[in-house]
């Protein structure tokens, strides 16, 4: 299966990406060094200090400085070749049933269920132009590969499935939560989860409406623990052949994209990330 990344964003989506990058640079210049990095604290090491194997704990996302006027947006990344948002092939966003929290099973005419170590994913979306205030009423489309490194709707073996894809509306705190499984490490990529942010549920039907596209990186400690379990054997080899510093998405900087992961193989894991847009 070809997991090479390609830039499929065209037209308005490409314009949005360039505007986001330009706004980020202007914010950094205007802040004169006072613009803080928002997200999970970590140095640029493969895994940093984000992962633990203890019981899951609740942690609040980082916020901006006391000035409350600006914060750094999540880095803009490619949606990859398997987005399912209509920008490259099928558009799952137009299907009834895509708005859901538990994304482990397919919906509609499909009936498959993704197997793997349980993973709860919590993203907290914030308005970077308002000092990282919670962005309620936005929508997040999230997707990732299965235990074999395959993507539903695209990979031959599961082309008829649509699991591990879902949309949620942010609550009053800007948060969305997805129930899923820990994704595999496939050849050439560090373990990751894709997501797009839309201004509202009503707008989350066409990729041209998205306001941000990024990826969440999973820390090495959690990956090592999960990949030692049944079903993830090929991920051990794939993980050993790459790093966050060599990954073609994360190598230009990933400190704000590494999720805080807590939990254990037996109890399941939780991954949390702050997402300023």
C-alpha positions in Angstrom: 0.0 0.0 0.0 1.4 3.4 -1.0 1.6 5.7 2.0 3.5 8.5 0.3 2.1 11.9 1.2 0.8 14.2 -1.5 -0.7 17.7 -1.3 -4.3 17.4 -2.3 -5.5 20.8 -1.1 -6.5 22.9 -4.1 -8.4 26.1 -4.7 -10.0 27.6 -1.5 -8.5 25.0 0.7 -5.0 25.9 -0.5 -5.7 29.6 0.0 -6.8 28.9 3.6 -3.6 27.1 4.2 -1.5 29.9 3.0 -3.5 32.5 4.9 -3.1 30.5 8.1 0.7 30.3 7.6 0.8 34.1 6.9 -1.3 34.9 9.9 1.0 32.7 12.1 4.1 34.5 10.9 2.5 38.0 11.4 1.5 37.0 14.9 5.1 35.9 15.7 6.5 39.2 14.4 4.0 41.4 16.2 4.4 39.6 19.4 8.2 40.4 19.5 9.0 37.2 21.3 6.0 37.3 23.6 3.9 34.7 21.7 3.9 31.5 23.7 3.7 28.0 22.3 0.4 26.4 23.1 0.0 22.7 23.3 1.5 19.8 25.1 4.9 20.6 26.6 7.7 18.5 25.1 11.2 18.9 23.8 12.0 17.7 20.3 12.7 14.1 21.2 10.9 11.0 20.0 8.3 10.8 22.7 9.5 13.5 25.0 8.0 13.2 28.5 4.4 13.0 27.4 3.7 9.3 27.8 3.0 7.3 31.0 1.9 3.8 31.7 0.0 4.6 34.9 -3.7 5.3 35.4 -5.3 7.9 33.2 -5.3 11.4 34.6 -7.0 14.6 33.5 -4.9 17.5 32.4 -5.9 20.9 31.3 -4.5 22.2 28.0 -1.9 24.9 28.1 -3.1 28.5 27.7 -1.6 31.7 26.5 0.4 34.2 28.6 -1.1 36.7 30.9 -1.4 39.2 28.0 -4.3 37.1 26.7 -4.0 38.6 23.2 -2.3 35.9 21.1 -1.1 32.3 21.0 0.6 30.0 18.4 -1.7 28.2 16.0 -1.3 24.4 15.5 1.0 23.8 12.5 -0.8 23.3 9.2 -0.1 19.9 7.7 -1.2 17.8 4.7 -4.4 15.8 4.9 -2.5 13.0 3.2 -3.7 10.7 0.4 -6.6 9.2 2.4 -8.7 12.1 3.8 -12.2 10.9 2.8 -13.2 14.5 2.8 -13.9 14.8 -1.0 -10.5 16.4 -1.7 -9.1 13.1 -3.0 -11.8 10.6 -3.8 -14.8 9.8 -1.6 -16.5 12.3 0.8 -17.6 10.6 4.0 -18.5 14.0 5.4 -21.7 14.0 3.3 -22.9 10.7 4.7 -25.5 10.4 7.4 -24.0 8.9 10.5 -20.5 10.5 10.3 -21.3 12.7 13.3 -20.4 10.4 16.2 -18.1 9.9 19.1 -17.3 6.2 18.9 -15.5 5.7 15.6 -14.5 2.0 16.1 -17.2 0.6 13.9 -18.4 1.4 10.3 -21.8 2.8 9.7 -24.4 2.8 7.0 -24.2 -0.3 4.8 -20.8 -1.3 6.2 -20.5 -3.4 9.4 -16.8 -3.8 10.2 -15.3 -3.1 13.6 -11.7 -1.9 14.0 -9.7 -4.0 16.5 -6.9 -2.7 18.7 -5.9 -1.3 22.1 -8.6 1.2 23.2 -7.7 4.9 22.7 -9.7 7.9 23.8 -8.8 11.0 21.8 -9.6 14.5 23.3 -8.9 17.6 21.3 -9.5 21.1 22.8 -10.0 23.6 20.0 -9.1 27.3 20.8 -9.3 30.6 19.0 -5.7 31.8 18.5 -6.9 35.3 17.6 -8.5 35.6 21.1 -5.7 34.5 23.4 -6.6 30.8 23.0 -10.2 31.2 24.3 -12.3 28.1 23.9 -13.8 27.7 20.4 -17.3 26.3 21.0 -19.6 25.3 18.2 -16.8 24.4 15.8 -16.5 20.9 14.3 -13.6 18.4 14.1 -13.3 15.7 11.5 -10.8 13.0 12.7 -9.4 9.9 11.0 -6.5 7.5 11.3 -5.3 4.1 10.1 -6.2 0.7 11.7 -4.1 -1.9 13.4 -2.6 -3.0 10.1 -1.7 0.5 9.0 -4.6 0.6 6.5 -7.2 3.3 5.9 -10.9 2.6 5.5 -12.4 3.7 2.1 -9.0 3.5 0.4 -6.9 0.4 1.3 -8.0 -2.6 -0.8 -8.8 -4.9 2.2 -11.1 -2.4 3.8 -12.2 -0.2 0.9 -15.8 -1.0 1.8 -15.5 0.1 5.4 -15.7 3.6 6.8 -14.5 3.0 10.4 -12.0 5.2 12.3 -13.5 8.3 10.9 -15.9 10.7 12.6 -17.0 14.3 13.2 -17.8 15.9 16.6 -19.0 19.4 17.5 -16.9 21.2 20.2 -18.6 21.9 23.5 -18.5 25.0 25.6 -14.9 24.3 26.6 -13.9 23.8 22.9 -13.5 20.0 23.5 -14.3 17.0 21.4 -13.8 13.4 22.4 -13.5 10.3 20.2 -13.5 6.6 21.2 -11.1 4.7 19.0 -8.2 2.3 18.9 -4.5 3.0 18.9 -3.3 3.3 15.3 -0.4 1.3 13.8 3.0 2.5 12.7 3.2 2.0 9.0 6.3 2.2 6.8 7.7 5.7 6.3 5.5 7.5 9.0 5.6 8.2 12.7 2.3 7.0 14.4 -0.2 9.8 14.0 -3.8 10.9 13.8 -5.2 13.3 11.2 -7.8 16.0 11.9 -9.5 19.0 10.2 -11.3 21.8 12.0 -14.4 23.4 10.5 -16.2 26.6 11.7 -19.4 24.6 12.4 -21.2 21.3 11.9 -23.1 22.8 9.0 -19.8 23.6 7.2 -18.3 20.2 7.9 -19.5 18.7 4.7 -16.9 19.9 2.2 -13.2 20.1 2.6 -13.2 23.6 1.0 -14.8 24.9 4.3 -12.1 23.7 6.7 -10.1 26.3 8.6 -7.2 24.1 9.8 -5.7 20.7 8.9 -3.1 19.1 11.2 -1.8 15.9 12.7 -1.4 14.6 16.2 1.8 12.6 17.0 1.8 9.8 19.5 4.7 9.6 22.0 7.2 6.7 21.7 6.7 5.3 25.2 3.0 4.6 24.6 3.7 3.2 21.1 6.3 0.8 22.5 3.9 -0.5 25.0 1.0 -0.9 22.6 3.1 -2.4 19.8 4.3 -5.2 22.1 0.7 -6.6 22.1 -1.0 -9.0 19.7 -1.8 -7.6 16.3 0.7 -4.8 16.2 3.9 -6.9 15.4 4.7 -5.1 12.1 4.5 -1.8 13.9 7.5 -2.7 15.9 9.7 -2.8 12.8 8.1 0.2 11.2 8.6 2.3 14.3 12.2 1.4 14.6 12.8 2.6 11.0 11.6 6.2 11.6 11.7 9.0 14.1 9.9 12.2 14.7 13.0 14.0 13.5 13.0 12.1 10.2 9.2 11.9 9.6 8.3 14.0 6.5 5.5 15.8 8.4 6.9 16.3 11.9 10.6 16.8 11.1 10.1 20.6 10.9 8.9 20.8 14.5 6.4 18.8 16.5 6.5 20.0 20.1 2.9 21.4 19.9 1.6 18.2 18.1 2.7 15.5 20.5 -0.3 14.3 22.5 -0.2 13.9 26.2 -0.9 10.2 26.6 -1.9 8.4 29.8 -3.2 5.0 30.7 -2.1 1.4 30.1 -2.6 -1.5 27.7 -4.9 -3.2 30.0 -7.1 -0.2 30.9 -6.8 1.6 27.5 -5.1 4.9 26.7 -6.2 8.5 26.5 -4.5 11.1 24.2 -5.1 14.8 24.7 -4.0 17.8 22.6 -4.6 21.5 22.6 -5.5 22.8 19.1 -5.3 26.6 18.6 -6.6 27.6 15.2 
